Amino acid sequence: MTIARKQLIDLSHTPYYHCINRCVRRAWLCGDDPLTGKNYDGRKQSIVNRMKFLTTVFGIELCAYVVMSNHYHVVLHVNAELIDNLTEKEVAKRWVQVYKNAIGIRYIEGAKLDIKEQEAMNTYLPIWRERLKDISWYMRALNEGIARKANKEDDCKGHFWEGRFKSQALTDEAALLACMAYVDLNPIRAKIAKTPEDSNHTSIQEHIIAHQQQNNIKLSKKLKNVLKDNPQNIDNSPKYLKTFSQQNVKNDQALPIERESYLELVDYTGKAIRSGKRGAIPENLKPILIRLSINPAHWVSTVSTYKQAFGKVVGSIAKLDDWRNTQNQKDETNTKWLKGNKAARDLYA
């Protein structure tokens, strides 16, 4: 049964969400279409650019992403405080960048509004402010742009996406870290890439380039080409943002774990997944997992089966119970069960 979006996205529980959207029927978002022989790789970078542009408009920050052949994943952080602190003119400036509004443009330019126009702006501004911190509106702005461009290129009309986007609430640091690793390793699991640095149009590749530059490490020829083609994207690379235990830290780039450790962890996990073995976490990674209360023995299996293991909410048993109880109080849906209890018991030490 379809669940209302207000039950799936609850900022009182967590500002982090994993969102997925897939093309309808056999439509191809990017890559080679085996039926028609057409190649749509050129769309990938424009999609990444659109994702990042929208983060400058909405109070939605990009933690991780990957663009695949017929679907994409994003891990998002809702920065509601940022939007709440904007002036009314700043709200209007952001909104009209995506959705043109004649009265809004006049208001920004300082034109004298008549009574009806001023009444309209008084109605619009609080609505726009709420929408700028709404994941559904971010995803709508992203998907509409992709669909229009794809339909124009394919010279067709109708639905491009199979339905509304799917979302998962990430309720703690372990859930966030597992989801980001799952997203970053998509091309490796699909056998599109052999290593994280070969995984084009992924957040992990951008983190690798940023790490190499910050530490004055020579880039490979492949990574040099990526940087040459899209230098502005590396400057605006995804952030890990404030962790659940650091919500009062005034640093928008505070990491749940160190960037080097995350890169090492993703690289190790990718090797374990490709080899088909559960593996054991190396000694130097144990402190990271222990600090996040993650069971090392189940880390690789959780990431490799992440999509099947969890449902709409990801986190420990306590977090799942808390989410369920809150939703039952808000709504009379009587949500008795959430998928992921076994995975949560296995993952959390």
Residue frames as qw, qx, qy, qz and C-alpha x, y, z in Angstrom:
[[0.000, 0.888, 0.459, 0.000, 0.00, 0.00, 0.00],
 [0.361, 0.588, -0.036, 0.723, 1.26, 3.50, -0.85],
 [0.479, -0.564, -0.424, 0.523, 2.42, 5.42, 2.23],
 [0.084, 0.979, 0.163, 0.087, 1.89, 9.17, 2.49],
 [0.568, 0.516, -0.257, 0.587, 5.07, 11.18, 1.96],
 [0.285, -0.740, 0.245, -0.558, 4.53, 12.98, 5.29],
 [0.896, -0.400, 0.159, -0.107, 4.98, 9.60, 7.00],
 [0.901, 0.217, -0.019, 0.376, 8.16, 8.84, 5.06],
 [0.419, 0.420, -0.170, 0.787, 9.88, 12.19, 5.60],
 [0.506, -0.814, -0.281, -0.052, 9.81, 13.44, 9.19],
 [0.377, 0.650, -0.326, 0.574, 12.46, 16.06, 10.01],
 [0.549, -0.684, 0.260, -0.404, 11.78, 15.72, 13.73],
 [0.959, -0.197, 0.192, 0.068, 13.45, 12.29, 13.52],
 [0.665, -0.207, 0.400, 0.596, 16.24, 12.88, 10.99],
 [0.279, 0.791, -0.106, -0.534, 17.34, 15.40, 8.34],
 [0.057, -0.437, 0.800, 0.408, 19.03, 12.66, 6.22],
 [0.789, 0.322, 0.375, -0.364, 17.24, 10.76, 3.43],
 [0.285, -0.199, 0.803, 0.485, 18.14, 8.35, 0.65],
 [0.596, 0.537, 0.208, -0.559, 16.09, 8.92, -2.53],
 [0.357, -0.081, 0.821, 0.438, 15.87, 6.80, -5.68],
 [0.593, 0.540, 0.137, -0.581, 14.11, 7.29, -9.00],
 [0.463, -0.058, 0.813, 0.350, 13.86, 4.88, -11.92],
 [0.266, 0.229, -0.438, -0.827, 12.84, 5.32, -15.56],
 [0.752, 0.195, 0.334, -0.534, 9.51, 3.98, -16.76],
 [0.927, 0.348, 0.072, -0.120, 9.36, 0.72, -18.70],
 [0.865, 0.023, 0.155, 0.476, 12.60, 0.26, -20.69],
 [0.216, 0.953, -0.034, 0.208, 13.50, 3.96, -21.02],
 [0.780, -0.025, -0.182, 0.598, 17.19, 4.73, -20.61],
 [0.245, -0.940, -0.077, 0.224, 18.35, 7.62, -18.51],
 [0.016, 0.827, -0.520, -0.213, 22.00, 7.30, -19.52],
 [0.496, -0.293, 0.802, 0.160, 24.39, 4.83, -21.12],
 [0.172, 0.168, -0.771, -0.589, 23.75, 2.49, -24.06],
 [0.734, 0.151, 0.290, -0.595, 20.19, 1.48, -24.93],
 [0.362, -0.177, 0.883, 0.240, 20.58, -2.15, -26.16],
 [0.518, 0.544, 0.652, -0.103, 17.30, -1.99, -28.13],
 [0.399, 0.903, 0.129, -0.094, 17.89, 1.18, -30.17],
 [0.785, 0.189, 0.018, 0.590, 21.68, 1.29, -30.01],
 [0.063, 0.869, -0.006, 0.491, 21.61, 4.94, -28.92],
 [0.595, -0.101, -0.470, 0.645, 24.07, 6.22, -26.34],
 [0.239, -0.871, -0.254, -0.345, 22.91, 8.65, -23.66],
 [0.688, -0.235, -0.312, 0.611, 26.12, 9.09, -21.66],
 [0.206, 0.382, 0.032, 0.900, 26.04, 12.82, -22.37],
 [0.461, -0.680, -0.310, -0.479, 23.08, 13.18, -20.01],
 [0.734, -0.357, -0.466, 0.341, 24.98, 12.05, -16.93],
 [0.401, -0.043, -0.223, 0.888, 26.96, 15.20, -16.28],
 [0.206, -0.398, -0.211, -0.869, 23.98, 17.45, -16.95],
 [0.676, -0.531, -0.472, -0.197, 22.04, 15.50, -14.31],
 [0.645, -0.285, -0.362, 0.609, 24.86, 15.92, -11.78],
 [0.172, 0.187, 0.010, 0.967, 25.00, 19.63, -12.62],
 [0.432, -0.514, -0.362, -0.646, 21.26, 19.92, -12.06],
 [0.712, -0.464, -0.496, 0.176, 21.51, 18.13, -8.69],
 [0.526, -0.199, -0.241, 0.791, 24.17, 20.57, -7.54],
 [0.018, -0.342, -0.185, -0.921, 22.49, 23.67, -8.92],
 [0.538, -0.578, -0.446, -0.422, 19.33, 22.84, -6.98],
 [0.661, -0.411, -0.441, 0.447, 21.34, 22.61, -3.74],
 [0.260, 0.017, -0.079, 0.962, 22.14, 26.32, -4.20],
 [0.345, -0.376, -0.319, -0.799, 18.40, 27.04, -4.39],
 [0.757, -0.473, -0.358, -0.274, 16.86, 24.68, -1.85],
 [0.365, -0.671, 0.549, -0.340, 17.91, 24.07, 1.73],
 [0.989, 0.003, 0.139, -0.057, 18.82, 20.56, 0.60],
 [0.059, -0.767, 0.623, 0.144, 22.45, 19.46, 0.68],
 [0.880, 0.310, -0.331, -0.143, 23.96, 16.63, -1.34],
 [0.605, -0.594, 0.529, -0.045, 25.82, 14.00, 0.72],
 [0.378, -0.208, 0.840, 0.329, 26.26, 11.30, -1.95],
 [0.677, 0.513, 0.064, -0.524, 25.00, 10.46, -5.42],
 [0.355, -0.165, 0.812, 0.433, 25.37, 8.11, -8.38],
 [0.607, 0.471, -0.072, -0.636, 23.85, 8.29, -11.87],
 [0.513, -0.062, 0.842, 0.153, 23.27, 4.84, -13.41],
 [0.079, 0.067, 0.732, 0.673, 21.86, 3.79, -16.79],
 [0.288, -0.484, -0.620, -0.547, 18.16, 3.83, -15.89],
 [0.521, -0.774, -0.357, -0.035, 18.03, 5.21, -12.36],
 [0.294, 0.555, -0.387, 0.675, 19.87, 7.42, -9.89],
 [0.618, -0.548, -0.497, 0.265, 20.46, 7.62, -6.13],
 [0.110, 0.650, -0.220, 0.719, 20.95, 10.68, -3.94],
 [0.528, -0.459, -0.581, 0.416, 21.60, 10.96, -0.20],
 [0.024, 0.694, 0.144, 0.705, 20.22, 14.30, 0.97],
 [0.348, -0.320, -0.563, 0.678, 20.47, 16.44, 4.10],
 [0.067, -0.817, -0.430, -0.378, 17.70, 18.95, 4.84],
 [0.361, -0.061, -0.316, 0.875, 19.15, 22.17, 6.27],
 [0.123, -0.783, -0.583, -0.180, 15.89, 23.71, 7.48],
 [0.398, -0.705, -0.175, 0.560, 17.72, 26.22, 9.68],
 [0.338, -0.089, 0.378, 0.857, 19.36, 27.78, 6.62],
 [0.031, -0.495, -0.610, -0.619, 16.00, 28.50, 4.98],
 [0.354, -0.767, -0.520, 0.125, 14.36, 29.66, 8.20],
 [0.412, -0.606, -0.044, 0.680, 17.06, 32.35, 8.58],
 [0.331, 0.255, 0.466, 0.780, 16.67, 33.76, 5.05],
 [0.192, 0.349, 0.176, -0.900, 15.06, 37.15, 4.52],
 [0.620, 0.532, 0.489, -0.305, 11.86, 37.30, 2.46],
 [0.430, 0.787, -0.287, -0.337, 13.76, 38.77, -0.49],
 [0.070, -0.480, 0.866, 0.123, 16.35, 35.97, -0.31],
 [0.541, 0.196, 0.794, -0.195, 13.54, 33.40, -0.32],
 [0.590, 0.712, 0.190, -0.330, 12.05, 35.01, -3.44],
 [0.202, 0.745, -0.567, -0.286, 15.45, 35.17, -5.18],
 [0.274, -0.241, 0.930, 0.041, 16.00, 31.46, -4.65],
 [0.578, 0.363, 0.681, -0.267, 12.52, 30.42, -5.70],
 [0.550, 0.753, 0.046, -0.358, 12.36, 32.31, -9.01],
 [0.037, -0.582, 0.746, 0.322, 15.63, 30.70, -10.14],
 [0.195, 0.035, 0.974, 0.114, 13.67, 27.48, -10.67],
 [0.137, 0.632, 0.760, 0.055, 10.03, 28.55, -10.92],
 [0.147, 0.186, 0.158, 0.958, 9.64, 31.87, -12.72],
 [0.101, -0.729, -0.648, 0.196, 7.09, 34.21, -11.19],
 [0.262, 0.644, 0.206, 0.688, 6.44, 37.67, -12.66],
 [0.397, -0.865, -0.080, -0.297, 5.37, 39.26, -9.37],
 [0.827, -0.463, 0.047, 0.314, 8.28, 37.63, -7.55],
 [0.641, 0.243, 0.150, 0.713, 10.76, 39.04, -10.06],
 [0.004, -0.779, -0.143, -0.611, 9.26, 42.54, -9.69],
 [0.654, -0.752, -0.063, -0.060, 9.46, 42.18, -5.90],
 [0.822, -0.213, 0.081, 0.523, 13.15, 41.22, -6.08],
 [0.460, 0.421, 0.191, 0.758, 13.93, 44.13, -8.40],
 [0.185, -0.327, -0.381, 0.845, 12.39, 46.56, -5.90],
 [0.118, -0.341, -0.490, -0.793, 9.48, 47.59, -8.11],
 [0.336, -0.020, 0.419, -0.843, 6.50, 49.21, -6.42],
 [0.087, -0.238, -0.953, -0.169, 3.76, 46.57, -6.11],
 [0.436, -0.352, -0.180, -0.808, 0.07, 47.40, -6.17],
 [0.585, -0.323, 0.467, -0.579, -2.25, 46.13, -3.44],
 [0.960, 0.108, 0.007, -0.257, -3.17, 42.88, -5.21],
 [0.690, 0.482, -0.484, 0.238, 0.47, 42.11, -6.03],
 [0.056, -0.513, 0.639, -0.570, 1.54, 42.76, -2.44],
 [0.784, -0.179, 0.328, -0.496, -1.25, 40.49, -1.17],
 [0.926, 0.294, -0.229, -0.067, -0.08, 37.82, -3.58],
 [0.436, 0.525, -0.604, 0.411, 3.52, 38.10, -2.31],
 [0.403, -0.428, 0.543, -0.600, 2.32, 37.89, 1.29],
 [0.931, 0.007, 0.164, -0.326, 0.68, 34.59, 0.34],
 [0.818, 0.467, -0.327, 0.078, 3.55, 33.26, -1.77],
 [0.157, 0.702, -0.593, 0.361, 6.52, 33.92, 0.52],
 [0.562, -0.386, 0.635, -0.364, 5.66, 31.59, 3.45],
 [0.941, 0.235, 0.176, -0.170, 4.69, 28.88, 0.95],
 [0.639, 0.659, -0.361, 0.165, 7.97, 29.25, -0.94],
 [0.156, -0.659, 0.643, -0.356, 9.95, 29.17, 2.31],
 [0.785, -0.168, 0.524, -0.283, 8.38, 25.82, 3.26],
 [0.897, 0.438, 0.039, -0.054, 8.94, 24.39, -0.21],
 [0.360, 0.774, -0.489, 0.181, 12.63, 25.35, -0.18],
 [0.202, -0.454, 0.814, -0.302, 13.19, 22.89, 2.69],
 [0.841, 0.122, 0.342, -0.401, 10.95, 20.18, 1.23],
 [0.372, -0.275, 0.817, 0.344, 12.65, 17.12, -0.31],
 [0.527, 0.509, 0.681, 0.006, 9.57, 16.45, -2.46],
 [0.318, 0.923, 0.066, -0.207, 9.95, 19.86, -4.14],
 [0.188, -0.674, 0.626, 0.344, 13.70, 19.34, -4.63],
 [0.458, 0.009, 0.862, 0.218, 13.04, 15.98, -6.30],
 [0.474, 0.723, 0.486, -0.128, 10.23, 17.46, -8.36],
 [0.167, 0.909, -0.217, -0.315, 12.49, 20.22, -9.68],
 [0.274, -0.478, 0.780, 0.297, 15.19, 17.66, -10.46],
 [0.482, 0.193, 0.848, 0.102, 12.94, 15.10, -12.14],
 [0.450, 0.792, 0.324, -0.255, 10.91, 17.55, -14.21],
 [0.108, 0.824, -0.410, -0.376, 14.05, 18.98, -15.77],
 [0.297, -0.286, 0.878, 0.241, 15.47, 15.53, -16.58],
 [0.502, 0.415, 0.756, -0.073, 12.16, 14.29, -18.04],
 [0.393, 0.848, 0.114, -0.338, 11.62, 17.32, -20.27],
 [0.035, 0.717, -0.598, -0.356, 15.13, 17.14, -21.68],
 [0.355, -0.113, 0.918, 0.139, 14.97, 13.37, -22.25],
 [0.514, 0.567, 0.622, -0.167, 11.56, 13.53, -23.95],
 [0.316, 0.862, -0.128, -0.375, 12.78, 16.33, -26.21],
 [0.078, -0.560, 0.770, 0.294, 15.89, 14.35, -27.18],
 [0.325, 0.075, 0.941, 0.061, 13.81, 11.20, -27.76],
 [0.298, 0.000, -0.403, -0.865, 11.09, 13.18, -29.62],
 [0.391, -0.366, -0.834, -0.131, 8.31, 11.70, -27.51],
 [0.376, -0.494, 0.126, -0.774, 5.74, 12.60, -24.87],
 [0.834, -0.347, -0.378, -0.204, 4.40, 11.00, -21.71],
 [0.682, -0.704, 0.192, -0.047, 5.83, 9.73, -18.46],
 [0.486, 0.620, -0.585, 0.193, 9.59, 9.32, -18.21],
 [0.094, -0.353, 0.798, -0.480, 9.66, 8.12, -14.57],
 [0.372, -0.199, -0.894, -0.148, 7.92, 4.94, -13.44],
 [0.451, -0.727, -0.510, -0.084, 6.36, 6.72, -10.45],
 [0.257, -0.927, 0.144, -0.231, 7.10, 8.96, -7.51],
 [0.356, 0.560, -0.671, 0.331, 10.58, 8.74, -6.05],
 [0.822, -0.378, -0.421, 0.067, 11.30, 6.23, -3.28],
 [0.005, 0.746, -0.396, 0.536, 12.82, 7.45, -0.03],
 [0.769, -0.274, -0.520, 0.251, 14.44, 6.01, 3.08],
 [0.313, -0.900, 0.136, -0.272, 14.93, 7.83, 6.36],
 [0.690, 0.242, -0.507, 0.457, 18.50, 7.49, 7.71],
 [0.527, -0.789, -0.209, -0.238, 18.09, 7.78, 11.46],
 [0.621, -0.722, 0.217, 0.215, 21.68, 7.57, 12.75],
 [0.009, 0.772, -0.548, -0.322, 25.34, 7.72, 11.72],
 [0.441, -0.148, 0.869, 0.170, 25.62, 4.01, 10.95],
 [0.554, 0.594, 0.577, -0.082, 22.58, 4.16, 8.66],
 [0.267, 0.914, -0.114, -0.283, 24.00, 7.24, 6.90],
 [0.171, -0.627, 0.708, 0.276, 27.43, 5.66, 6.43],
 [0.518, 0.084, 0.845, 0.099, 26.06, 2.33, 5.16],
 [0.513, 0.739, 0.411, -0.149, 23.74, 4.08, 2.73],
 [0.160, 0.887, -0.306, -0.308, 26.48, 6.35, 1.36],
 [0.294, -0.409, 0.826, 0.251, 28.79, 3.36, 0.83],
 [0.558, 0.367, 0.744, -0.021, 25.94, 1.50, -0.89],
 [0.420, 0.867, 0.151, -0.223, 25.32, 4.46, -3.22],
 [0.012, 0.814, -0.504, -0.289, 29.01, 5.01, -3.99],
 [0.337, -0.283, 0.878, 0.186, 29.55, 1.32, -4.81],
 [0.714, 0.466, 0.332, -0.404, 26.65, 1.01, -7.27],
 [0.564, 0.682, -0.385, -0.261, 28.86, 1.04, -10.41],
 [0.003, -0.463, 0.884, -0.067, 31.17, -1.61, -8.92],
 [0.545, 0.096, 0.763, -0.334, 28.29, -3.93, -8.03],
 [0.699, 0.598, 0.196, -0.339, 26.88, -3.43, -11.54],
 [0.751, -0.057, 0.449, 0.480, 30.34, -4.22, -13.03],
 [0.384, 0.901, 0.141, 0.144, 30.44, -0.84, -14.77],
 [0.109, 0.846, -0.437, 0.285, 33.62, 0.16, -12.93],
 [0.799, 0.036, -0.540, 0.262, 36.43, -1.79, -11.28],
 [0.453, -0.171, -0.457, 0.746, 37.47, 0.76, -8.66],
 [0.063, -0.810, -0.440, 0.383, 35.95, 3.81, -6.92],
 [0.137, -0.589, 0.236, 0.761, 38.26, 6.16, -8.84],
 [0.075, 0.037, 0.772, 0.631, 36.96, 4.66, -12.11],
 [0.059, 0.600, 0.790, -0.110, 33.34, 5.23, -11.08],
 [0.088, 0.185, 0.216, 0.955, 32.34, 8.24, -13.15],
 [0.394, -0.439, -0.254, -0.766, 29.45, 10.48, -12.07],
 [0.698, -0.473, -0.528, 0.106, 29.64, 9.38, -8.45],
 [0.311, -0.920, 0.114, -0.210, 30.34, 11.32, -5.28],
 [0.845, -0.411, 0.208, 0.270, 33.14, 8.91, -4.29],
 [0.698, 0.373, 0.176, 0.585, 35.17, 9.88, -7.37],
 [0.042, 0.867, 0.016, 0.497, 34.84, 13.55, -6.45],
 [0.648, -0.746, 0.147, -0.046, 35.98, 12.85, -2.89],
 [0.874, -0.071, 0.194, 0.440, 39.02, 11.01, -4.24],
 [0.464, 0.614, 0.112, 0.629, 39.98, 13.96, -6.45],
 [0.265, -0.887, 0.035, -0.376, 39.44, 16.43, -3.59],
 [0.815, -0.540, 0.156, 0.139, 41.56, 14.27, -1.27],
 [0.798, 0.175, 0.165, 0.552, 44.39, 14.00, -3.82],
 [0.242, 0.761, 0.068, 0.598, 44.41, 17.75, -4.40],
 [0.469, -0.846, 0.057, -0.247, 44.36, 18.64, -0.71],
 [0.796, -0.487, 0.301, 0.196, 47.30, 16.34, -0.06],
 [0.181, 0.789, -0.475, -0.345, 49.26, 17.34, -3.19],
 [0.624, -0.079, 0.766, 0.131, 49.07, 13.80, -4.56],
 [0.113, 0.295, -0.602, -0.733, 49.51, 13.44, -8.30],
 [0.728, 0.291, 0.310, -0.538, 46.27, 12.62, -10.10],
 [0.574, 0.079, 0.754, 0.309, 46.03, 9.75, -12.55],
 [0.029, -0.017, 0.525, 0.851, 45.45, 10.60, -16.21],
 [0.182, -0.509, -0.791, -0.287, 41.81, 9.52, -15.90],
 [0.278, -0.724, -0.492, 0.394, 41.14, 11.72, -12.88],
 [0.209, -0.342, 0.164, 0.901, 42.91, 14.64, -14.55],
 [0.057, -0.234, -0.662, -0.710, 40.47, 14.35, -17.44],
 [0.269, -0.665, -0.697, 0.015, 37.51, 14.31, -15.04],
 [0.306, -0.638, -0.230, 0.668, 38.82, 17.42, -13.32],
 [0.161, -0.143, 0.400, 0.891, 39.51, 19.14, -16.64],
 [0.119, -0.401, -0.728, -0.544, 36.00, 18.48, -17.94],
 [0.434, -0.726, -0.443, -0.298, 34.17, 19.50, -14.76],
 [0.389, 0.204, -0.482, 0.758, 36.34, 21.67, -12.48],
 [0.341, -0.397, 0.114, -0.845, 33.39, 23.50, -10.94],
 [0.829, -0.305, -0.353, -0.308, 31.87, 20.25, -9.69],
 [0.706, -0.027, -0.528, 0.470, 34.90, 19.32, -7.62],
 [0.071, 0.271, -0.306, 0.910, 34.80, 22.72, -5.93],
 [0.588, -0.211, 0.108, -0.774, 31.17, 22.01, -5.04],
 [0.448, 0.073, -0.890, -0.049, 31.67, 18.35, -4.13],
 [0.674, -0.530, -0.414, -0.305, 29.20, 16.58, -1.77],
 [0.064, -0.540, 0.577, -0.610, 29.72, 17.07, 1.94],
 [0.445, -0.203, -0.858, 0.154, 29.25, 14.70, 4.85],
 [0.327, -0.653, -0.147, -0.666, 27.91, 17.60, 6.91],
 [0.311, -0.465, 0.571, -0.601, 27.21, 17.61, 10.65],
 [0.355, -0.049, -0.933, 0.000, 26.77, 14.23, 12.28],
 [0.538, -0.598, -0.510, -0.304, 23.87, 13.28, 14.54],
 [0.661, -0.537, -0.330, 0.408, 26.06, 13.80, 17.61],
 [0.406, -0.174, 0.049, 0.896, 27.44, 17.12, 16.32],
 [0.147, 0.757, 0.572, 0.278, 24.29, 19.07, 15.51],
 [0.207, -0.952, -0.119, 0.191, 25.62, 22.11, 17.39],
 [0.604, -0.277, 0.327, 0.672, 29.02, 22.09, 15.66],
 [0.318, 0.854, 0.048, -0.408, 29.34, 25.21, 13.49],
 [0.134, -0.474, 0.727, 0.479, 31.10, 23.44, 10.63],
 [0.771, 0.368, 0.023, -0.520, 29.17, 22.46, 7.52],
 [0.685, 0.449, -0.566, -0.091, 31.87, 19.96, 6.56],
 [0.437, -0.452, 0.705, -0.329, 32.19, 18.06, 9.86],
 [0.556, 0.217, -0.745, -0.298, 32.65, 14.39, 8.97],
 [0.897, -0.331, 0.010, -0.292, 30.99, 11.35, 10.58],
 [0.854, -0.266, 0.225, 0.387, 34.43, 9.81, 9.95],
 [0.177, -0.651, 0.375, 0.636, 37.57, 11.24, 8.39],
 [0.656, 0.606, -0.175, -0.413, 37.52, 11.51, 4.59],
 [0.238, 0.524, -0.814, -0.085, 40.61, 9.30, 4.28],
 [0.315, -0.064, 0.897, -0.304, 39.01, 6.65, 6.47],
 [0.672, 0.435, 0.341, -0.492, 35.78, 6.76, 4.48],
 [0.548, 0.624, -0.453, -0.325, 37.66, 6.36, 1.19],
 [0.056, 0.375, -0.921, 0.085, 39.59, 3.43, 2.66],
 [0.480, 0.117, 0.746, -0.447, 36.39, 1.87, 3.98],
 [0.700, 0.533, 0.073, -0.469, 34.58, 2.17, 0.63],
 [0.408, 0.590, -0.669, -0.196, 37.58, 0.78, -1.23],
 [0.134, -0.220, 0.942, -0.214, 37.80, -2.22, 1.12],
 [0.590, 0.281, 0.571, -0.497, 34.05, -2.85, 0.97],
 [0.635, 0.591, -0.218, -0.447, 34.12, -2.70, -2.83],
 [0.248, 0.462, -0.849, -0.069, 36.87, -5.32, -2.96],
 [0.299, -0.022, 0.884, -0.358, 34.96, -7.60, -0.61],
 [0.654, 0.437, 0.308, -0.536, 31.75, -7.25, -2.65],
 [0.554, 0.595, -0.456, -0.361, 33.52, -7.95, -5.95],
 [0.131, 0.368, -0.919, 0.052, 35.22, -11.04, -4.57],
 [0.703, -0.247, -0.513, -0.426, 31.90, -12.44, -3.35],
 [0.574, -0.142, -0.683, 0.430, 33.24, -12.81, 0.20],
 [0.398, -0.861, -0.312, -0.062, 31.97, -11.34, 3.43],
 [0.474, 0.525, -0.312, 0.635, 35.53, -10.67, 4.55],
 [0.557, -0.606, -0.387, 0.416, 36.81, -9.21, 7.79],
 [0.072, 0.984, 0.019, 0.161, 37.28, -5.53, 8.44],
 [0.625, 0.380, -0.377, 0.568, 41.02, -4.62, 8.61],
 [0.537, -0.426, -0.486, 0.543, 42.41, -3.79, 12.03],
 [0.212, -0.080, -0.052, 0.973, 42.92, -0.10, 11.22],
 [0.295, -0.343, -0.412, -0.791, 39.21, 0.32, 10.43],
 [0.441, -0.418, -0.781, 0.143, 37.86, -1.20, 13.65],
 [0.168, -0.317, -0.416, 0.836, 37.93, 2.01, 15.71],
 [0.241, 0.003, -0.288, -0.927, 35.75, 3.76, 13.13],
 [0.527, -0.267, -0.695, -0.410, 33.11, 1.04, 13.19],
 [0.438, -0.354, -0.706, 0.429, 33.24, 0.65, 16.96],
 [0.049, -0.156, -0.203, 0.965, 32.83, 4.42, 17.38],
 [0.454, -0.006, -0.286, -0.844, 29.62, 4.22, 15.34],
 [0.593, -0.063, 0.670, -0.442, 28.46, 1.04, 17.14],
 [0.761, 0.397, -0.311, -0.408, 28.61, -1.00, 13.94],
 [0.856, -0.225, 0.466, 0.011, 29.24, -4.74, 14.02],
 [0.045, 0.629, -0.624, -0.461, 32.32, -5.30, 11.77],
 [0.356, -0.020, 0.925, 0.132, 31.33, -8.88, 10.97],
 [0.387, 0.603, 0.697, -0.044, 28.12, -7.73, 9.26],
 [0.030, 0.679, -0.086, -0.729, 29.32, -4.49, 7.63],
 [0.009, 0.259, -0.712, -0.653, 30.09, -5.83, 4.12],
 [0.044, 0.350, 0.921, 0.163, 26.98, -8.00, 3.91],
 [0.080, 0.716, 0.494, -0.488, 24.81, -5.05, 5.01],
 [0.088, 0.608, -0.263, -0.744, 26.19, -2.71, 2.35],
 [0.018, 0.139, -0.837, -0.529, 26.00, -5.32, -0.41],
 [0.117, -0.443, -0.870, -0.183, 22.37, -6.20, 0.42],
 [0.005, -0.178, -0.328, 0.928, 21.33, -2.73, 1.64],
 [0.398, -0.018, -0.330, -0.856, 18.41, -2.31, -0.77],
 [0.630, -0.216, -0.696, -0.270, 16.85, -5.64, 0.20],
 [0.429, -0.136, -0.725, 0.521, 17.70, -5.46, 3.89],
 [0.018, -0.349, -0.431, 0.832, 15.95, -2.19, 4.80],
 [0.189, 0.689, 0.674, 0.188, 12.64, -0.57, 3.93],
 [0.082, 0.875, 0.238, 0.413, 11.45, 3.01, 4.38],
 [0.348, -0.882, 0.244, -0.204, 13.46, 3.66, 7.53],
 [0.789, 0.255, -0.442, 0.342, 17.08, 2.68, 8.29],
 [0.156, -0.686, 0.442, -0.557, 18.61, 2.58, 11.77],
 [0.060, 0.166, -0.912, 0.369, 18.95, 0.60, 14.98],
 [0.265, -0.445, -0.853, -0.067, 16.06, -1.34, 16.52],
 [0.161, -0.553, -0.472, 0.668, 15.50, 1.53, 18.96],
 [0.072, 0.303, -0.231, -0.922, 15.33, 4.06, 16.11],
 [0.247, -0.179, -0.788, -0.535, 12.90, 1.89, 14.14],
 [0.258, -0.527, -0.780, 0.219, 10.68, 1.50, 17.22],
 [0.100, -0.485, -0.227, 0.839, 10.80, 5.26, 17.88],
 [0.149, 0.110, -0.480, -0.858, 9.80, 6.05, 14.30],
 [0.288, -0.318, -0.855, -0.293, 6.94, 3.54, 14.38],
 [0.231, -0.545, -0.664, 0.457, 5.59, 4.82, 17.69],
 [0.014, -0.390, -0.013, 0.920, 5.70, 8.45, 16.54],
 [0.224, -0.015, -0.621, -0.750, 3.84, 7.68, 13.31],
 [0.288, -0.427, -0.856, -0.042, 1.17, 5.76, 15.20],
 [0.150, -0.549, -0.462, 0.680, 0.62, 8.80, 17.44],
 [0.072, 0.320, -0.233, -0.915, 0.37, 11.15, 14.44],
 [0.530, 0.132, -0.509, -0.666, -1.84, 8.93, 12.35],
 [0.757, -0.117, 0.475, -0.433, -4.29, 6.09, 12.97],
 [0.666, 0.447, -0.536, -0.263, -2.54, 3.89, 10.40],
 [0.840, -0.402, 0.335, -0.145, -1.27, 1.65, 13.22],
 [0.586, 0.611, -0.532, 0.032, 2.10, 0.90, 11.65],
 [0.866, -0.451, 0.189, -0.103, 3.06, -2.31, 13.47],
 [0.858, -0.107, 0.341, 0.368, 6.05, -3.37, 11.40],
 [0.256, 0.884, -0.298, -0.255, 8.98, -1.84, 9.53],
 [0.935, 0.285, -0.104, 0.186, 11.26, -3.84, 7.25],
 [0.378, 0.698, -0.423, 0.437, 14.83, -4.06, 8.48],
 [0.680, -0.651, 0.210, -0.264, 14.64, -5.44, 12.02],
 [0.962, -0.086, 0.110, 0.234, 16.92, -8.40, 11.27],
 [0.604, 0.551, -0.070, 0.571, 19.43, -6.25, 9.39],
 [0.186, -0.823, 0.192, -0.501, 19.44, -3.73, 12.24],
 [0.835, -0.511, 0.190, -0.073, 20.09, -6.45, 14.83],
 [0.908, 0.137, 0.082, 0.388, 22.98, -7.79, 12.73],
 [0.440, 0.685, -0.043, 0.578, 24.57, -4.44, 11.87],
 [0.213, -0.799, 0.216, -0.519, 24.53, -2.72, 15.25],
 [0.463, 0.175, -0.766, 0.411, 26.93, -3.98, 17.88]]
